Every structure is written in structure tokens, then in C-alpha cells.
Amino acid sequence: MNIGLTTYKENMRIIIIALIFFTVTNLHSQDSCVVKVFPGDCLNCYVGMKKVEFTGQNIKKTIVFPKLSDAEVKAYIKDVLNVSDISKFSVIVSDSIYNSMNNRHSSEVYVYNDNKLSNHSLLKKFYGFEEFGPFEIKIPDSIALSIASTIINNENYFFITDPKFGKIVFVNKHGDHKITIIETTDLTTESNFELISGDTMCFHMFKKYREVLENVNMDRMKLKHTFGIRDKMTSFLLAPDIIIGDNGPRLNYITSVIQYSNPKEYIIFGILEESLPSNYVVYPGYFSEYNSEYYMQLVNTDRAENDQYMLGKFVLSNGNLEFTGFAEYKLPREYLPAIKFKGLRKILTPADPYIFLQYSLTFYNMDNNKTYHLPFDSVDLKFEMPGQSLNLLRFEHSYKFFDAHISNNIVQVLFEQSGKHFIAILNREDTSLINKYEISDLKKPIKAGMRFYSKDKLFYLTDDNTIVVENIIHK
């Protein structure tokens, strides 16, 4: 290792003396990073240090330790952090500086741009500076994705669900961006049928009449993307079902939830339909988990009913989701009368603890089971589909919700208004409007997404199947 103890002590003494006169903010140049080393971490918790050292060559880098002896600091740098060239770093040993960063008992990386904190992560989950900045990942042209696709930003993957083409695509965010594809035919197994239906009869009938089902495109499982859980890779998985009744056989789907932890591991939650209220069914469009409770979108079997709930609460019972009651979130006034808007999908999006509806100013708080209103101009929503014919569809809207980003005291709301895109900053305490500004158009045509990647970045899937993460630019 390229460090001498005498030189090291002299450098340390100079830095510590300088700290008497300057605060930690003086360490932050235009592009810099600070690595806070928590001595109590396991050895694997320091693995990101190699990426800190060997990426971002033009970034000023500083390592901060709590008060340790010279010998301990030298041992950490050489034997624990495995730094090859200490000349690339400034090193600070100071309890006050260390404690000022936060009280979290873990090693972390803080990245600064334009003298402001732009990102931070656990050291063990640091994969390189390029992942903090704008970047793009091109999906090969050989992989077809329809306009029905949706994309979720997971910690390690971009998770794409394409219900039209019947596939799930995992794009690894790190390293060589490995792509893994799961087809619905891969999920059409006897064991999955039993998990979804709770018995063996469903698969038996499927196997017996599979050729018949093929004629109506029901010879495999079916995906329905969820606009729910932000950081968990979740979709609805529907199993074909044949019900024999007095009037002959009837084709149906049994709904379940499939949740991936990685491309090779998943769990399936069946839904106890007998626990649902008699006049409601699960609508496979929204699923989320919050504080050990599960939320799913419900729809009244009488779609013309104005006074109807939109969300149900569920608990996990022997691997199945059991309905326990309604969330106090009803069809809002923008979607009334219900009979007029029954053909319009009610797309819900979470930003814990809140749930937002695409064309409504009403949003739901899971913490207190109450609804609130965004402080914007009223929504003008026109929807006409005579005879339920898409060819005759007429749809106009003055407002469209895209996403929200939550921090300690504020809510950032990304929305469209009169054809322009805005971000509104709200006070979490009383939902009052702090600021609102227009943002520049996206750099590329969008196929899916346009959601927050972080508080200052958006991500989306383009028409040419490129995943783009770009900075939010104020107009």
C-alpha cells in the first residue's frame, strides 16, 4: 500500500488542525464524496470501497473515521477497506465530524454535486458513481416490449411487466446490466396452479381442456401489472379456470399476486375470495404492503354504484390474502357519476404512506385511514365511450397524476396539467402548497414509466426500449 506512517501522521495532523476552523461542508467541492466508516460493520459491509476507489476518477474523495488510534486507522485502510492507493483520498479522524453526518450505525457513501448532497447509499450497496448520475440502459432490439408494459425501479433491478406479450423482464442495474426474461409459459406449472387455486382440480381441468383453452388464448397464465409496491417486484398472476355449472362450462381466471426477490426466487399469494364482501371483487391493478397490512384495489359488481369503496385491507393467512375491511377511500367526485366513468381504468399509485388516483386530486393516507385533497385547480374530466366501443372513445383531462416522492417534511408531486409537466412541493403536515414549477419535456419519447428515480431524477422506458434515468430540469 502506498502510504508511509510518518507522512500519514503529518497529513492527518494538518487535516485535523484545519477542521478547527472549517466545518464539514468545506469538504464538499463541486463533485466530491465522503465515505463514513462505521467500525462496527461486518467485513462484507465495506465491499463498496473498491468501487469508490476505482470509479469516479475526477471526484474528490474523503474518508471519515470516528476517533481511533493511528494504528487502528492504518489497519482499517489497509486490511479492512483494502485501499490500494491512499493518495486518492483525504482522511479525517474526528468524533464531531463523524457524528455530525448522522446517527446511523453503518458505513455510508455521501455524494455531492454543486456543493449540495445529491445522493447517499450504504457502502455495501455502492456500485459506482455512474449509478448516481443520469444514465441509460439499452434493452436489445431482439426483446419485444409492448405499449402495455410498466416499469418499476427496484433496488437491484428495473422490473418490467408486459401483460400483452406475456413476459417479465429483469434488467440488472449493476455491472453488465444482465437481462433475464420470464415468460408466462414458465409460470404455468402444476405447483403454481395449486398455490393460486388452493386445490388440484383447477390444474386438472386446465390440463384436460388445454387444447380448447388454446382457441381462446387461455392456455397459459396471464399477467396483470400492478402500479403498487414501488420497490418490490410484484405483479398479478391469473390462472385459467374452467367452472362446470348447470348451464355448461364457464371460463374464468383466478387472481393471485406474485412477488419476486430476484429472477430466480418468488412467492405467490393466493386470495381468499370467500372472505370478500358479497358485492365486491378484486381488481387486478393495485397491490401494496404497508406496516404489515396489504392493500388491493376492489371494484363493486354494480359498476354504476356511486357510493363504492376503492381499496380493501388484507392480512396474510396461511400464505393467502384474507380481506379484513375497507380502507376509507371511496370513488371520488371526479369519477362521478360512476356509470359515466365505468369504462375508465382507476389507476392507483403509492408513495408510502399515501395512495394517489390518476385523474383525481383526492389521495389516501394509510397511516390514519383518511383522505385528503391536493391544493390544485379542480379537475375537468370528460370520458365518453358509446356502446363501450374504443373506436368511439372520447377522453379529455385537465390533470393527470404520475408519481410522488416523499421525504421527511415534504411531498413532491409529479403531474401533468394542460399538456405541461409540473412538480409541486407540498407540506406534509397540512398538504399546503410550498412551490410549483414546470419541468422540461423528457429527452426521448416515452413508452412506460415517468416516475421519480430520486428526488431530483426521473426514470422511464422509451419507445426504442431504452431505460433512461435523467435529471429533472426546471423551466
MOUR-V113767 format. One record per helix or strand of 2 or more residues. SS is the DSSP state (a for helix, b for strand). FROM is the first residue (numbers start at 1). TO is the last residue. If there is no record, write none. Layout:
ss=SS from=FROM to=TO
ss=SS from=FROM to=TO
This chain:
ss=a from=5 to=19
ss=a from=24 to=27
ss=b from=31 to=36
ss=a from=43 to=46
ss=a from=49 to=54
ss=b from=60 to=65
ss=a from=70 to=80
ss=a from=86 to=88
ss=b from=89 to=93
ss=a from=95 to=101
ss=b from=108 to=113
ss=b from=116 to=122
ss=a from=123 to=125
ss=a from=129 to=131
ss=b from=135 to=138
ss=b from=150 to=153
ss=b from=157 to=162
ss=b from=167 to=172
ss=b from=179 to=183
ss=a from=184 to=187
ss=a from=190 to=197
ss=a from=201 to=208
ss=a from=210 to=214
ss=b from=222 to=225
ss=b from=233 to=245
ss=b from=248 to=262
ss=b from=265 to=271
ss=a from=273 to=275
ss=b from=280 to=290
ss=b from=293 to=300
ss=b from=311 to=317
ss=b from=320 to=326
ss=a from=333 to=335
ss=b from=348 to=351
ss=b from=354 to=357
ss=b from=362 to=365
ss=b from=370 to=373
ss=b from=381 to=384
ss=a from=386 to=388
ss=a from=390 to=392
ss=b from=394 to=397
ss=b from=399 to=406
ss=b from=410 to=417
ss=b from=420 to=427
ss=b from=433 to=439
ss=b from=446 to=454
ss=b from=457 to=462
ss=b from=466 to=471
